[in-house]
C-alpha cells in the first residue's frame, strides 16, 4: 500500500513540475514612468522580467497609453497605443539568458540584448534591441537603472530623449 501511495504522489508531482524552464522565482511587472527634467517632462512605459530577482528582459515603450505584463514563463504582454492599437510582445526563455523575443511581428534572440526600445508613434511599432551589461540592470528600480545606463549608452539616451516633452 505504501509503495502505491509513493508512486501516485510521484506521478502527481511530476505533472506539476514544468521541466522545460529553469527552477526558481520567475517574476516581473510593467508600469508607466514619468519624471520632470530641467527641460521638460519624460514619460515612457517599462516592462521587465526577472528570474531569481535578476532582471533579464526590459521593454521600454514610447507612445503607449497602457500596457500589461504576464511574467510567465513564457512571459507576454500587450502595449496599447493612445490611438487604440495593440502590440503584443512575448519572451520565451528557459534560463533568462537565451530564447526568443517577439514584439509585434519582429523576432529577436534574447542573447543578443536584453533591452528593447519600442517607438509606437506615427501609427507603427519600431523596435530596436540593445545589449546592456547584465550588472547594469540589477538593483533598485528599473527606471533608475535605465537612466543610469543612458549615461553611457547613446542609443538608450536618444530613445529616452524622444520620450521627453519640452516645457
C-alpha positions as CSV (number, residue, x, y, z in Angstrom):
1,X,0.0,0.0,0.0
2,X,2.8,2.4,0.9
3,X,4.5,1.8,-2.5
4,X,1.3,2.6,-4.3
5,X,1.0,6.0,-2.4
6,X,4.6,6.9,-3.2
7,X,4.2,6.1,-6.9
8,X,0.9,8.0,-7.1
9,X,2.4,11.0,-5.3
10,X,5.4,10.9,-7.7
11,X,3.2,10.9,-10.8
12,X,1.1,13.9,-9.4
13,X,4.2,15.9,-8.6
14,X,5.8,15.1,-11.9
15,X,2.7,16.6,-13.6
16,X,3.0,19.8,-11.6
17,X,6.7,20.5,-12.4
18,X,7.5,22.0,-15.8
19,X,10.9,20.7,-16.7
20,X,11.1,23.0,-19.7
21,X,12.0,26.0,-17.6
22,X,14.8,26.6,-15.0
23,X,13.6,26.2,-11.5
24,X,13.3,29.4,-9.5
25,X,11.3,32.5,-9.0
26,X,10.0,34.0,-12.2
27,X,8.6,37.5,-12.0
28,X,8.3,40.9,-13.5
29,X,5.9,43.8,-14.0
30,X,5.0,46.8,-16.0
31,X,4.4,50.5,-15.2
32,X,4.4,53.9,-16.6
33,X,7.3,56.2,-15.6
34,X,7.1,59.9,-15.5
35,X,9.5,62.5,-14.1
36,X,10.3,66.2,-14.6
37,X,13.6,67.2,-16.1
38,X,15.3,70.5,-16.4
39,X,14.0,70.9,-19.9
40,X,10.6,69.3,-19.7
41,X,8.9,66.0,-18.7
42,X,9.9,62.5,-19.6
43,X,7.2,59.7,-19.9
44,X,7.6,56.1,-21.0
45,X,6.3,52.7,-20.2
46,X,8.5,49.9,-18.9
47,X,8.0,46.2,-18.6
48,X,10.7,44.0,-17.0
49,X,11.1,40.3,-16.3
50,X,13.2,38.6,-13.6
51,X,14.4,35.1,-12.7
52,X,15.5,34.8,-9.1
53,X,15.4,38.6,-8.8
54,X,17.8,39.1,-11.7
55,X,16.5,41.3,-14.4
56,X,16.9,39.6,-17.8
57,X,14.4,41.5,-20.1
58,X,13.4,45.1,-20.3
59,X,11.0,46.6,-22.8
60,X,10.8,50.4,-22.9
61,X,7.9,51.9,-24.8
62,X,7.2,55.4,-26.1
63,X,3.7,56.3,-27.3
64,X,1.8,53.6,-25.3
65,X,-1.3,54.6,-23.4
66,X,-1.0,51.5,-21.2
67,X,0.4,48.0,-21.0
68,X,0.1,44.6,-19.4
69,X,2.7,42.0,-18.4
70,X,2.4,38.3,-17.6
71,X,5.7,37.1,-16.1
72,X,5.4,33.5,-17.3
73,X,7.4,31.6,-18.3
74,X,6.7,32.1,-21.1
75,X,6.2,35.8,-20.5
76,X,4.0,38.0,-22.6
77,X,2.2,41.4,-22.7
78,X,0.4,44.0,-24.6
79,X,1.2,47.6,-25.4
80,X,-1.9,49.7,-26.0
81,X,-1.4,52.9,-28.0
82,X,-3.4,56.1,-27.5
83,X,-5.0,55.6,-30.9
84,X,-6.3,52.2,-29.9
85,X,-3.8,49.8,-31.5
86,X,-2.4,46.8,-29.6
87,X,1.1,45.5,-30.0
88,X,1.7,42.1,-28.5
89,X,5.1,41.0,-27.1
90,X,6.5,37.7,-25.8
91,X,9.7,36.4,-24.3
92,X,10.2,32.6,-24.1
93,X,13.3,31.6,-22.3
94,X,14.3,28.6,-20.4
95,X,17.1,30.3,-18.4
96,X,16.7,34.1,-18.5
97,X,19.7,34.4,-20.9
98,X,18.7,32.8,-24.2
99,X,15.5,32.4,-26.0
100,X,13.1,34.1,-28.4
101,X,11.6,37.6,-28.0
102,X,8.8,38.8,-30.3
103,X,7.5,42.3,-30.4
104,X,4.7,42.8,-32.9
105,X,5.8,40.9,-36.0
106,X,9.5,41.2,-35.3
107,X,11.6,38.4,-33.7
108,X,14.8,38.7,-31.8
109,X,17.2,36.5,-29.8
110,X,17.4,37.4,-26.1
111,X,21.2,36.5,-26.1
112,X,21.8,39.5,-28.4
113,X,20.5,42.1,-26.0
114,X,18.1,42.3,-23.1
115,X,16.7,45.8,-23.6
116,X,14.0,46.5,-26.2
117,X,13.1,50.1,-27.3
118,X,9.6,50.3,-28.8
119,X,8.5,53.6,-30.5
120,X,4.8,53.5,-31.1
121,X,4.4,56.9,-32.7
122,X,3.1,57.6,-36.2
123,X,0.9,54.5,-36.4
124,X,3.6,51.9,-36.4
125,X,5.9,50.0,-34.0
126,X,9.6,50.5,-34.5
127,X,11.6,48.1,-32.3
128,X,15.3,48.3,-31.5
129,X,17.2,45.7,-29.4
130,X,20.3,46.9,-27.5
131,X,22.8,45.0,-25.5
132,X,23.4,46.2,-22.0
133,X,25.8,44.7,-19.4
134,X,23.7,42.4,-17.1
135,X,25.0,44.0,-14.0
136,X,23.8,47.5,-15.1
137,X,20.2,46.3,-14.8
138,X,20.4,44.9,-11.3
139,X,19.5,46.6,-8.0
140,X,16.9,49.3,-7.3
141,X,14.0,50.5,-9.5
142,X,14.4,49.5,-13.2
143,X,13.6,53.1,-14.2
144,X,16.6,54.4,-12.2
145,X,18.8,51.7,-13.7
146,X,17.8,52.7,-17.2
147,X,18.6,56.3,-16.6
148,X,22.0,55.3,-15.2
149,X,22.7,53.1,-18.3
150,X,21.6,56.0,-20.6
151,X,24.6,58.0,-19.2
152,X,26.9,55.6,-21.1
153,X,24.7,54.2,-23.8
154,X,24.0,56.7,-26.7
155,X,21.1,54.7,-28.2
156,X,19.2,54.4,-24.9
157,X,19.9,58.1,-24.1
158,X,18.5,59.1,-27.5
159,X,15.4,57.0,-27.0
160,X,14.7,58.5,-23.5
161,X,15.2,61.9,-25.1
162,X,12.5,61.0,-27.6
163,X,10.2,60.4,-24.7
164,X,10.7,63.9,-23.3
165,X,8.1,66.6,-23.8
166,X,9.7,70.1,-23.7
167,X,8.5,72.7,-21.2
